[in-house]
Every structure is written in C-alpha cells, then in structure tokens.
C-alpha cells in the first residue's frame, strides 16, 4: 500500500547511486593531483593563480607532486558531494550484504586500497551500525559542506540536498520513535510542522511523501516478532537510508 507510488522512482534513483562507483573509477583514474607549490624552475602559473609543474619534466614534477586523497578526488565538497558519498557507502553495504567482493577494482593502484578500506569498515562495524553511521555522516556532511559562491547555486543545492537531509533527520527520528514504542500518529504530529519541501527532489511529484515514508517504516516494524529485533532495525535503517539516497539522486 505504501510502496507503490515511489517504487519505480526509487529503483531508477538507486541505479544512479550505483553509478557513483563507476564515476569515482573514472575520476580517480584520470586525475593526478598537484597542490599549490612554491614557484621556481620551469613552473607555470595556472588560470586560478596556483603554480603547477610540467609533468614532462619528471624530476621536477616528482619532487613537487603532492598526492590528493581519493575521497577529495571522488566527492565534491558541497552538499551534492555529501549525497555522492552516501550513495557510494550504500553501494559498499550492498556489496557486503550480497557477499560480493571488490575483485573488479583490486588491480587499481589508487582506487583499490580506498575501496577495500571502505568495504572493511562495513565488515568491522556490521551492516546495522554502518547504516546508522551513514545517515549520521550525511547530517554532519551537510552541516559542514562548502557553500557555493553563487547564492543561486547554493539555494538550488539546499532545496535538493538540504531537503533530503531534513527527510533523513525525520526518518532517523521515526526509527527512534519506533524503538520507544511511540505511535505513528505521535511521530507524524511531532514532525508535521517540519516536513521539508521535497518538490525539488526526486520525490517532487509524490503528494505528501513524508507521512507515506513514515508509514512504510511502521509497516516494516510490524514484522519484528517474526524476524527478531536486530533484523527489524537493520531493515528499518536499510529502507530509510535508501529513501534518502533516492531523494538526493
């Protein structure tokens, strides 16, 4: 009853989320980073005022090369980058849950170690904790994200990714309400005045999506007696995090 209105949209958005991995492979494979260095020798000025060394002068380039973390190359520093990182983590969790490895990226000298590290974190934490941390990390990332120079661009990012952050907060609060055995009506009334405007997100054409999603989480919680509490919360966080990822895609 709850899932039909957004099933197709979610599936399409999630496929885009999986594509973040491919995007990261391309980005990392084609970028070598040189941070700003002191001028000298045959260095040439760049358009943005930084100084870069000619890679053809191998010795000079090697002496002044500074490696940029893979995360900085793969994810933007703005609110959109927060969504990209969350989608990436979702893929890692999905791969771990399905028993898939990272063989296709094992030979990459740059991306391989990073991917393995993220995969190992999921294994160490366990799926439930990894899902919780992912949702909390998205909150923190949005708070600390770099603002765009153009106020109009920043407004657009906030209307999309900021709104999805508000949805993220409400969904985490809903799970907490379920844990405290609060009724669905109680949770809805608590957040009713704080429902985000999701018109600029992938849920823009769904009428009243937030109560719909809250209701879906309560529906999932009804199976606790059959599956057990741990499995129930894992399912709740899995569904809630996928809703947020789909919102931002």
Secondary structure, 3 states (H helix, E strand, C coil): CCCHHHHHHHHHHHHHHHHHHHHHHHHHHCCCCCCCCCCCCCCEECCCCCEECCCCCHHHHHHHCCCCCHHHHHCCCCHHHHHHHHHHHHHHHHHHHHCCCCHHHCCCCCHHHHHHHHHHHHHHHCHHHHHHHHHHHHHHHHHHCCCCCCHHHHHHHHHHHHHHHHHHHHHHHHHHHHHCCCCHHHHHHHHHHHCCCCCCCCCCCCCCHHHHHHHHHHHHHCCHHHHCHHHHHHHHHHHHHHHHHHHHC
